[in-house]
Amino acid sequence: MNIERVVSPLGIEAWLVSDRTLPLIAVEFAFLGSADQDAPDKPGIAHMATSLLDDGAGPFDANAFHDRLERKAIELSFRAGRDYLRGTLRTLAENRDEAFDDLRLALTEPRFDADAVERMRAQIISRLRREMVSPNDMASRDWWATAFPGHPYGQPVSGTLESVPAITVDDLKSYTRRALARDNLKIAVVGDIDAATAARLIDRTFGALPAKAELKPVAPVVAQGLGRRVVIDLDVPQAVVNFGGPGIARSDPDFMAAYIVNHILGGGAFSSRLYLEVREKRGLAYGISDSL
């Protein structure tokens, strides 16, 4: 695989794998600054804003924008994590100009119309209520809160039943204005496209974003509660166990080697050693995995 570094005329960097096997183009991108930018008393802002980026943009309301995407079979999605807002664009090569234009509108002119915001708010609240009785979700939330108390990582990415109703349109606009910028952006492009065309479309899509992000600093953190056990009693037949401890930083020179070893151990889904040993050979659990 030949990975080419592309720098656009505006200085935006991307990694490109040009592959003419199929007439398809896929773009993955990420902005540093996501749920870790939420106010301590209002988690869920980045998640709601991210969920609304493709729910109306520029002159197109939610229905019109979704119709544009569907008409040309364009896949556009966004998702919020703790550190990064990530997005994906997939399109036929023949529709690339319109696809990149739709992405540009979503990033630079999100509408946050009142009806779309309230619809998304209701969906998130409904999902949060389901999570309150889901063993998997309850275990995950408690693990993060126990490991990172008082830190943005300890807050739930999707918010709480108390915080989501309080999120305003101004909160959503403030987050996107501060976080969506060119200096905290990473882009990868794969498919039926050459370097010159990719550079042109990258500038057309991301060039109108602010040059500098305005992110709140996130304090370095070390996991707390090591050796602590938290038990949530539920009247359900199946147990869920989440556990974790210190790993290594992504800047560590051994990170990629550790990542590969970890993937072999428990990150390869049905082919991992943990899965084969714990489920397939011994039948001790429905599923098991780990991550670094």
Backbone hydrogen bonds in HBPLUS format (Angstrom, degrees):
<---DONOR---> <-ACCEPTOR-->    atom                        ^
c    i                          cat <-CA-CA->   ^        H-A-AA   ^      H-
h    n   atom  resd res      DA  || num        DHA   H-A  angle D-A-AA Bond
n    s   type  num  typ     dist DA aas  dist angle  dist       angle   num
A0004-GLU N   A0016-LEU O   2.75 MM  12  4.97 177.5  1.75 154.9 154.3     1
A0016-LEU N   A0004-GLU O   2.75 MM  12  4.97 162.6  1.78 149.2 155.2     2
A0006-VAL N   A0014-ALA O   2.82 MM   8  5.18 177.1  1.83 158.5 159.2     3
A0014-ALA N   A0006-VAL O   2.81 MM   8  5.18 148.9  1.90 154.3 160.9     4
A0008-SER N   A0012-ILE O   2.93 MM   4  5.18 169.1  1.94 142.9 144.5     5
A0011-GLY N   A0008-SER O   2.80 MM   3  5.05 159.6  1.84 114.7 120.3     6
A0015-TRP N   A0187-ILE O   3.00 MM 172  6.37 155.6  2.06 141.2 147.4     7
A0189-VAL N   A0015-TRP O   2.77 MM 174  6.18 161.8  1.81 164.8 171.0     8
A0017-VAL N   A0189-VAL O   2.88 MM 172  6.35 153.8  1.95 155.8 164.5     9
A0191-GLY N   A0017-VAL O   3.01 MM 174  6.52 155.3  2.07 164.5 166.8    10
A0019-ASP N   A0191-GLY O   2.79 MM 172  4.60 165.9  1.81 118.4 122.5    11
A0024-LEU N   A0022-LEU O   2.84 MM   2  5.50 140.9  1.99  99.1  90.4    12
A0093-ALA N   A0023-PRO O   2.89 MM  70  5.21 164.8  1.91 126.6 127.7    13
A0192-ASP N   A0024-LEU O   2.84 MM 168  5.65 159.1  1.89 148.2 152.8    14
A0025-ILE N   A0091-THR O   2.88 MM  66  5.45 154.8  1.94 164.3 169.6    15
A0091-THR N   A0025-ILE O   2.98 MM  66  5.45 157.6  2.04 155.4 162.1    16
A0026-ALA N   A0190-VAL O   2.79 MM 164  5.27 166.7  1.81 163.4 167.6    17
A0190-VAL N   A0026-ALA O   2.88 MM 164  5.27 162.2  1.91 158.5 163.1    18
A0027-VAL N   A0089-LEU O   2.73 MM  62  4.99 157.2  1.78 154.3 159.4    19
A0089-LEU N   A0027-VAL O   2.88 MM  62  4.99 156.3  1.94 146.1 151.3    20
A0028-GLU N   A0188-ALA O   2.90 MM 160  5.22 162.5  1.93 152.1 158.0    21
A0188-ALA N   A0028-GLU O   2.78 MM 160  5.22 151.7  1.86 162.3 167.4    22
A0029-PHE N   A0087-GLY O   3.08 MM  58  5.35 161.4  2.12 145.9 147.7    23
A0087-GLY N   A0029-PHE O   2.88 MM  58  5.35 156.1  1.94 153.7 153.4    24
A0030-ALA N   A0186-LYS O   2.90 MM 156  5.27 146.2  2.02 146.5 153.9    25
A0186-LYS N   A0030-ALA O   2.92 MM 156  5.27 152.1  2.00 150.0 158.6    26
A0031-PHE N   A0085-LEU O   2.80 MM  54  5.15 157.9  1.85 149.3 156.4    27
A0085-LEU N   A0031-PHE O   2.92 MM  54  5.15 160.6  1.96 150.5 154.9    28
A0032-LEU N   A0184-ASN O   2.93 MM 152  5.34 156.2  1.99 147.5 154.8    29
A0033-GLY N   A0083-ASP O   2.64 MM  50  5.31 160.3  1.67 172.1 165.0    30
A0037-GLN N   A0034-SER O   2.92 MM   3  5.62 163.9  1.94 122.6 126.9    31
A0035-ALA N   A0081-GLY O   3.10 MM  46  6.15 164.5  2.12 158.7 159.0    32
A0038-ASP N   A0035-ALA O   3.07 MM   3  5.34 166.8  2.09 111.7 115.9    33
A0036-ASP N   A0082-ARG O   2.95 MM  46  5.44 134.6  2.16 147.4 147.9    34
A0042-LYS N   A0039-ALA O   2.90 MM   3  5.02 163.7  1.93 112.8 117.6    35
A0048-MET N   A0044-GLY O   2.97 MM   4  6.10 163.6  2.00 149.4 153.2    36
A0049-ALA N   A0045-ILE O   2.89 MM   4  6.08 170.9  1.90 160.2 163.1    37
A0050-THR N   A0046-ALA O   2.87 MM   4  5.92 164.4  1.90 149.2 154.0    38
A0051-SER N   A0047-HIS O   3.01 MM   4  6.12 152.8  2.08 143.2 150.8    39
A0052-LEU N   A0048-MET O   3.16 MM   4  6.35 126.3  2.46 140.1 153.1    40
A0052-LEU N   A0049-ALA O   3.09 MM   3  5.22 142.1  2.24  99.9 111.0    41
A0053-LEU N   A0050-THR O   3.37 MM   3  5.43 161.5  2.41 103.6 108.8    42
A0055-ASP N   A0052-LEU O   2.97 MM   3  4.88 163.7  1.99 111.7 113.3    43
A0111-ARG N   A0056-GLY O   3.17 MM  55  5.54 169.8  2.18 130.8 128.7    44
A0057-ALA N   A0060-PHE O   2.90 MM   3  5.45 130.2  2.15 146.0 160.7    45
A0060-PHE N   A0057-ALA O   3.04 MM   3  5.45 156.6  2.10 136.3 135.3    46
A0058-GLY N   A0109-GLU O   2.81 MM  51  5.06 160.1  1.85 144.8 147.1    47
A0065-PHE N   A0061-ASP O   2.84 MM   4  5.95 161.6  1.87 162.4 168.0    48
A0066-HIS N   A0062-ALA O   2.99 MM   4  6.14 164.5  2.02 150.7 154.8    49
A0067-ASP N   A0063-ASN O   2.94 MM   4  6.10 150.2  2.03 144.9 153.8    50
A0068-ARG N   A0064-ALA O   3.01 MM   4  6.29 151.7  2.10 144.6 151.1    51
A0069-LEU N   A0065-PHE O   3.17 MM   4  6.51 159.7  2.21 149.1 153.5    52
A0070-GLU N   A0066-HIS O   2.91 MM   4  6.11 166.2  1.93 152.1 156.1    53
A0071-ARG N   A0067-ASP O   2.85 MM   4  5.87 159.2  1.89 151.0 156.5    54
A0074-ILE N   A0069-LEU O   2.83 MM   5  4.81 169.9  1.84 148.8 148.1    55
A0073-ALA N   A0070-GLU O   3.14 MM   3  4.84 165.8  2.16 102.1 105.9    56
A0075-GLU N   A0090-ARG O   2.90 MM  15  4.99 169.0  1.91 154.4 156.5    57
A0090-ARG N   A0075-GLU O   2.85 MM  15  4.99 153.9  1.92 144.9 150.7    58
A0077-SER N   A0088-THR O   3.04 MM  11  5.36 156.6  2.10 150.5 155.4    59
A0088-THR N   A0077-SER O   2.92 MM  11  5.36 155.7  1.98 150.1 153.4    60
A0079-ARG N   A0086-ARG O   2.86 MM   7  5.36 151.0  1.94 155.3 157.6    61
A0086-ARG N   A0079-ARG O   2.88 MM   7  5.36 166.4  1.90 168.8 167.4    62
A0081-GLY N   A0084-TYR O   2.92 MM   3  5.34 149.4  2.01 150.2 159.9    63
A0095-ASN N   A0092-LEU O   2.96 MM   3  5.42 150.6  2.04 113.1 122.1    64
A0096-ARG N   A0093-ALA O   3.22 MM   3  5.13 162.7  2.25 112.5 111.6    65
A0099-ALA N   A0095-ASN O   2.99 MM   4  6.12 159.4  2.03 156.2 162.9    66
A0100-PHE N   A0096-ARG O   2.89 MM   4  6.05 168.6  1.91 157.8 159.2    67
A0101-ASP N   A0097-ASP O   3.00 MM   4  6.16 149.3  2.10 142.1 151.3    68
A0102-ASP N   A0098-GLU O   2.89 MM   4  6.13 152.5  1.97 148.2 154.9    69
A0103-LEU N   A0099-ALA O   3.06 MM   4  6.38 155.0  2.12 147.0 153.7    70
A0104-ARG N   A0100-PHE O   2.91 MM   4  6.14 155.1  1.97 143.7 150.8    71
A0105-LEU N   A0101-ASP O   2.97 MM   4  6.27 160.2  2.01 151.0 155.2    72
A0106-ALA N   A0102-ASP O   3.02 MM   4  6.25 161.8  2.05 148.6 153.4    73
A0107-LEU N   A0103-LEU O   3.05 MM   4  6.27 153.2  2.12 151.7 158.1    74
A0108-THR N   A0104-ARG O   2.88 MM   4  5.93 160.2  1.92 155.8 161.5    75
A0109-GLU N   A0105-LEU O   2.75 MM   4  5.03 152.8  1.82 137.8 144.1    76
A0117-VAL N   A0113-ASP O   2.87 MM   4  6.10 161.2  1.90 160.3 166.4    77
A0118-GLU N   A0114-ALA O   2.97 MM   4  6.16 166.1  1.99 152.9 156.1    78
A0119-ARG N   A0115-ASP O   3.01 MM   4  6.09 152.3  2.09 140.6 148.6    79
A0120-MET N   A0116-ALA O   2.93 MM   4  6.11 161.7  1.96 148.9 153.7    80
A0121-ARG N   A0117-VAL O   2.81 MM   4  6.00 155.7  1.87 148.4 156.2    81
A0122-ALA N   A0118-GLU O   2.99 MM   4  6.14 160.1  2.03 144.0 148.4    82
A0123-GLN N   A0119-ARG O   3.07 MM   4  6.35 151.7  2.15 143.0 150.9    83
A0124-ILE N   A0120-MET O   2.90 MM   4  6.15 162.2  1.93 155.8 159.8    84
A0125-ILE N   A0121-ARG O   2.93 MM   4  6.15 164.6  1.96 153.3 157.7    85
A0126-SER N   A0122-ALA O   2.97 MM   4  6.09 158.6  2.02 144.0 150.1    86
A0127-ARG N   A0123-GLN O   2.96 MM   4  6.19 154.3  2.02 145.3 152.5    87
A0128-LEU N   A0124-ILE O   2.82 MM   4  6.08 154.8  1.88 150.5 158.0    88
A0129-ARG N   A0125-ILE O   2.97 MM   4  6.23 152.2  2.05 148.9 155.6    89
A0130-ARG N   A0126-SER O   3.18 MM   4  6.50 150.1  2.27 141.5 149.1    90
A0131-GLU N   A0127-ARG O   2.92 MM   4  6.23 152.7  2.00 147.2 155.4    91
A0132-MET N   A0128-LEU O   3.05 MM   4  6.31 133.6  2.28 140.9 152.4    92
A0133-VAL N   A0130-ARG O   3.15 MM   3  5.72 159.5  2.20 112.9 118.9    93
A0134-SER N   A0131-GLU O   3.18 MM   3  4.83 165.0  2.20  99.3 103.7    94
A0138-MET N   A0134-SER O   2.87 MM   4  5.99 167.6  1.88 165.0 169.1    95
A0139-ALA N   A0135-PRO O   2.95 MM   4  5.98 161.4  1.98 147.1 152.0    96
A0140-SER N   A0136-ASN O   3.05 MM   4  6.24 160.1  2.09 147.2 152.7    97
A0141-ARG N   A0137-ASP O   2.96 MM   4  6.13 169.9  1.97 153.8 156.4    98
A0142-ASP N   A0138-MET O   3.05 MM   4  6.16 166.5  2.07 148.6 152.6    99
A0143-TRP N   A0139-ALA O   2.95 MM   4  6.07 150.6  2.03 144.4 152.8   100
A0144-TRP N   A0140-SER O   3.10 MM   4  6.37 169.1  2.11 157.9 158.7   101
A0145-ALA N   A0141-ARG O   2.99 MM   4  6.18 164.3  2.02 152.5 157.4   102
A0146-THR N   A0142-ASP O   2.91 MM   4  5.95 148.5  2.01 142.8 150.8   103
A0147-ALA N   A0143-TRP O   2.89 MM   4  6.04 157.0  1.94 152.7 159.2   104
A0148-PHE N   A0144-TRP O   2.96 MM   4  5.91 153.2  2.03 148.2 154.1   105
A0224-GLN N   A0147-ALA O   2.70 MM  77  4.68 170.9  1.71 135.2 138.5   106
A0151-HIS N   A0148-PHE O   3.32 MM   3  5.53 155.4  2.38 130.0 127.0   107
A0154-GLY N   A0151-HIS O   2.84 MM   3  5.45 149.9  1.93 119.6 128.7   108
A0155-GLN N   A0152-PRO O   3.11 MM   3  5.42 161.2  2.14 110.1 116.1   109
A0159-GLY N   A0156-PRO O   3.08 MM   3  5.24 159.5  2.12 108.2 114.5   110
A0164-VAL N   A0160-THR O   3.07 MM   4  5.95 174.8  2.07 154.7 156.4   111
A0166-ALA N   A0163-SER O   2.97 MM   3  5.33 138.7  2.15 109.0 121.2   112
A0167-ILE N   A0164-VAL O   3.22 MM   3  5.41 161.5  2.26 110.3 115.7   113
A0171-ASP N   A0168-THR O   3.07 MM   3  5.12 122.5  2.41  95.0 109.2   114
A0172-LEU N   A0168-THR O   3.20 MM   4  6.63 154.1  2.27 146.5 152.6   115
A0173-LYS N   A0169-VAL O   2.91 MM   4  6.21 163.8  1.94 157.5 161.6   116
A0174-SER N   A0170-ASP O   2.87 MM   4  5.91 157.3  1.92 145.5 152.2   117
A0175-TYR N   A0171-ASP O   3.04 MM   4  6.24 159.3  2.08 147.0 152.0   118
A0176-THR N   A0172-LEU O   3.15 MM   4  6.43 174.0  2.15 153.8 154.6   119
A0177-ARG N   A0173-LYS O   2.94 MM   4  6.00 156.1  2.00 147.6 154.8   120
A0178-ARG N   A0174-SER O   3.06 MM   4  6.19 152.3  2.14 145.6 152.1   121
A0179-ALA N   A0175-TYR O   2.90 MM   4  5.98 158.3  1.94 158.6 165.0   122
A0180-LEU N   A0176-THR O   3.08 MM   4  5.45 160.6  2.12 134.1 139.8   123
A0214-GLU N   A0178-ARG O   2.84 MM  36  4.67 161.5  1.87 132.9 139.3   124
A0182-ARG N   A0210-PRO O   2.88 MM  28  6.27 161.4  1.91 164.9 171.0   125
A0193-ILE N   A0191-GLY O   2.87 MM   2  5.73 130.7  2.11 111.1  95.8   126
A0198-ALA N   A0194-ASP O   2.94 MM   4  6.10 160.4  1.98 152.8 159.2   127
A0199-ALA N   A0195-ALA O   2.91 MM   4  6.09 161.6  1.95 151.6 155.9   128
A0200-ARG N   A0196-ALA O   3.07 MM   4  6.31 157.8  2.12 144.9 150.8   129
A0201-LEU N   A0197-THR O   2.96 MM   4  6.19 165.6  1.99 155.3 158.6   130
A0202-ILE N   A0198-ALA O   2.85 MM   4  5.97 151.1  1.93 149.8 158.3   131
A0203-ASP N   A0199-ALA O   3.12 MM   4  6.32 162.2  2.15 147.7 151.2   132
A0204-ARG N   A0200-ARG O   3.06 MM   4  6.29 159.3  2.10 145.5 151.7   133
A0205-THR N   A0201-LEU O   2.89 MM   4  5.95 142.8  2.03 141.1 150.5   134
A0206-PHE N   A0202-ILE O   2.81 MM   4  5.78 171.1  1.82 156.5 158.9   135
A0207-GLY N   A0203-ASP O   2.79 MM   4  4.50 136.9  1.97 123.6 131.9   136
A0209-LEU N   A0206-PHE O   3.16 MM   3  5.67 162.5  2.19 116.0 121.5   137
A0228-ARG N   A0225-GLY O   2.89 MM   3  5.22 157.9  1.94 135.5 136.4   138
A0252-ASP N   A0249-ALA O   2.99 MM   3  5.28 160.0  2.03 108.8 115.3   139
A0255-PHE N   A0252-ASP O   2.94 MM   3  5.28 165.6  1.97 121.3 122.9   140
A0258-ALA N   A0254-ASP O   2.93 MM   4  6.13 162.4  1.97 157.0 162.5   141
A0259-TYR N   A0255-PHE O   2.74 MM   4  5.96 150.4  1.83 152.2 161.8   142
A0260-ILE N   A0256-MET O   3.02 MM   4  6.25 157.3  2.07 147.9 152.2   143
A0261-VAL N   A0257-ALA O   3.05 MM   4  6.30 166.1  2.07 151.0 154.8   144
A0262-ASN N   A0258-ALA O   2.84 MM   4  5.98 160.5  1.88 148.4 154.3   145
A0263-HIS N   A0259-TYR O   2.91 MM   4  6.11 148.7  2.01 142.0 150.7   146
A0264-ILE N   A0260-ILE O   3.05 MM   4  6.37 154.8  2.11 150.1 156.0   147
A0265-LEU N   A0261-VAL O   2.99 MM   4  6.27 153.4  2.06 146.4 154.3   148
A0266-GLY N   A0262-ASN O   2.86 MM   4  6.08 175.9  1.86 162.8 161.5   149
A0267-GLY N   A0263-HIS O   3.02 MM   4  3.97 135.4  2.23 102.7 113.6   150
A0273-ARG N   A0264-ILE O   3.13 MM   9  6.50 164.1  2.16 156.0 160.5   151
A0274-LEU N   A0265-LEU O   2.85 MM   9  5.91 164.5  1.88 171.9 171.8   152
A0290-ASP N   A0266-GLY O   3.09 MM  24  4.84 150.6  2.18 107.9 111.1   153
A0271-SER N   A0268-GLY O   3.01 MM   3  5.32 163.6  2.03 134.5 131.6   154
A0272-SER N   A0269-ALA O   3.36 MM   3  5.73 168.7  2.37 113.3 116.6   155
A0276-LEU N   A0272-SER O   3.02 MM   4  6.24 168.7  2.03 153.2 156.3   156
A0277-GLU N   A0273-ARG O   2.92 MM   4  5.98 159.9  1.97 148.7 154.4   157
A0278-VAL N   A0274-LEU O   2.80 MM   4  5.70 166.4  1.82 152.4 156.8   158
A0279-ARG N   A0275-TYR O   2.95 MM   4  5.38 147.5  2.06 131.2 141.7   159
A0280-GLU N   A0275-TYR O   3.21 MM   5  6.65 160.4  2.25 151.4 156.9   160
A0281-LYS N   A0276-LEU O   2.87 MM   5  6.13 147.9  1.97 152.9 162.5   161
A0284-LEU N   A0278-VAL O   2.89 MM   6  5.63 162.1  1.92 169.9 163.8   162
A0283-GLY N   A0279-ARG O   2.81 MM   4  4.32 134.1  2.02 112.9 124.2   163
